[in-house]
Amino acid sequence: MLQVGKPAPNFEGQALVGREFKDIKLENLKGKWVVLFFYPMDFTFVCPTELVAFNDAVDDFEDRNAVVLSASTDTVYSHLGWVKADERLANLKYPILGDVTKKIAQDYGVLTDGGIALRGTFIIDNEGVLRWAVQYDLNVGRSVEETLRVLDALQTDELCPCNWEKGQATLG
């Protein structure tokens, strides 16, 4: 069962990276923090706003020794068609996993009865432990700024009060 503080479910799958298909394995990312976010479907309305927002913040994540991975239950071929068709997505700097077996979405608890993924965001630490998990309604986009804030807090390895932001005192 998925639980914060326990090892994150391992996964591997084919992803669109730029315009190429590559295999991605969580176990190959040890030593880095991983921000994995699921979105419902390609060629939709809210999803591209999220993919663009994460893309705009990729350097901020990299500065924190974190890699960004996105995933949906669409195929990598659908991902490729989508990024070619939508100029906002033309230069994504992170992989988009194609979870056609729906196993990754199921393992992370975001698979709906309809076979698509909820909007879920997960932070996995550099040792492979799940440190944060959140799910959103299909109609509501997530906050990349909040994801960065939580990543910053987790990386302090100290007690952080409500609304804590990087540079503020911790409770430790």
N, C-alpha and C positions, 0 to 999 in steps of 0.2 A: 504494500500500500504506500502511496506517495505521502511523504511526511517531511516537513522542514526539519533539518538537523540530521537527517539520514542520507545515505548515499543516493544521489540522483539516479533515476533509471538510465541505464546505458542505452545508447541508440547509435545506429548507423544508417546511412541512407544516401541516396544520390541527391545532389543539390545543384542548382544553377549558380555558378560563380562567374560573374560577368556575362559572357555569352557561351560558356563551356559547362559541361556536366562533369562534376567531380564527386567522389565519394567522401563523405564526412563521417567521422567517428568521434563520439564524445571522449572516448579513452585517449585519443590522440591530442586532446586539448588540455591534458593535465598540466598544471603549472600556470594556467591562465584562468581567469574568471570567465564564465560564460553567461551571457544574457540570451536566453532562448525565448522567442516570442512566437506564439501561434496566432494566425489570423484565419477567418472563415474561408474565404474563396478569392481566387483571382477574378479580375474583371468586375469588381464591385465598387462601392462608393466610399466607404469609410476606410477600407484597407489601404488604398494607396496613400492616404494622408499619413497613416502610421508608418508605412515603409519609408516614405520620404522623411518623416521626422526622425526616425532612427538613423537614416542615412546622413542627415544633417549633423547628427551627434556622434557619428562613428569615431571621429578623432578624440572626442571627450572620453568615450569608452576605452579606446586604445591607450590613452594617457593613464588609465586606471588598470592597465594590464588585463583588459576584458575584451573578449570577442563577442560580436553580435551575430546571432543566427536567427533566421525566421523560418517558419514552417507552416504549411497548410496541407490539406489532404488532396490537393491538386497534383497533377504530374509535373515533372520538370519541363516537359514540352509546353504545358499550359503556362508555366511561369515564363518561359522564353517568349511565347507569343504575346503575353501580357506586357513584358518589359519592352518588347519591340513596338507594341501598339500605343503605349502610354509614355510620352516623352518625359514625364516626371520621374519615371522609373528607369530611364535609360542608363544611368550611371550608378547603380547601386554598388556599394563597396563591401557588401557582406553577402554570404550565401543564403539562398532560399531553398530549404529542404522540400522535396516532394514526398509526402507521406501517404502514398497511394494505398498501402496496406492498412493505414490508420493505426498502426501499432504504436507509433511514438505518441500520437495524440491520446490514445487510450492509456498508455503507461503514465502520461502526465495528467490524466484526469480531465481532459478538455474535450473529449469526443462526444458530440451530441447524438441523440437517437437518429437524427437525420444524416449522420455520417460526415458532418463537417466539424471543424474545430471551433470552440469558443475562443474569444480573445483571452489568451493566457500569457502571463509573463513570469519567467522563472530565472532566478539568479543562482548559479552553481559556482561554488568557490573553487579555488585553484587545486583543491584536493579531491574534487568530485562530489562534495556534499551539497545538497540542496539547501540554500539559505533563505530563499524568499519565493513565495508563490502567490499569485493573484489572478483572479479571473474576472472578466468583464462581460456584460450583456452584449449581444451581437450588435446592438444599435449604438454603442458608446465607445469612442476611441479612447485609448489609454494615454497616460502622461509620460513622455520620455524623461521629462525633468524629474518626476517622482522616482522613476527607475534609477536615474543617476544619483539622486539624493540617498536612496536606500543602499545602493552600491557603495557610496562613500561611507555611510554609517557602518555597514557590515565590515568594510575594510579597516575601520578603526579598531575593531575587535574589543570595543569598550561599550559601556552602557550609554545610549544616546537618548535624550529626552524627546518628547513629542515635538514635531516640527524642527528637529535639529537639522542644521545645514553645515556643510563643510566649512571649517574655520571657526565654528563655535565650540565652546567648551563642552566636553562630554561629562558624564557623571562618574567616570572612572578614576 
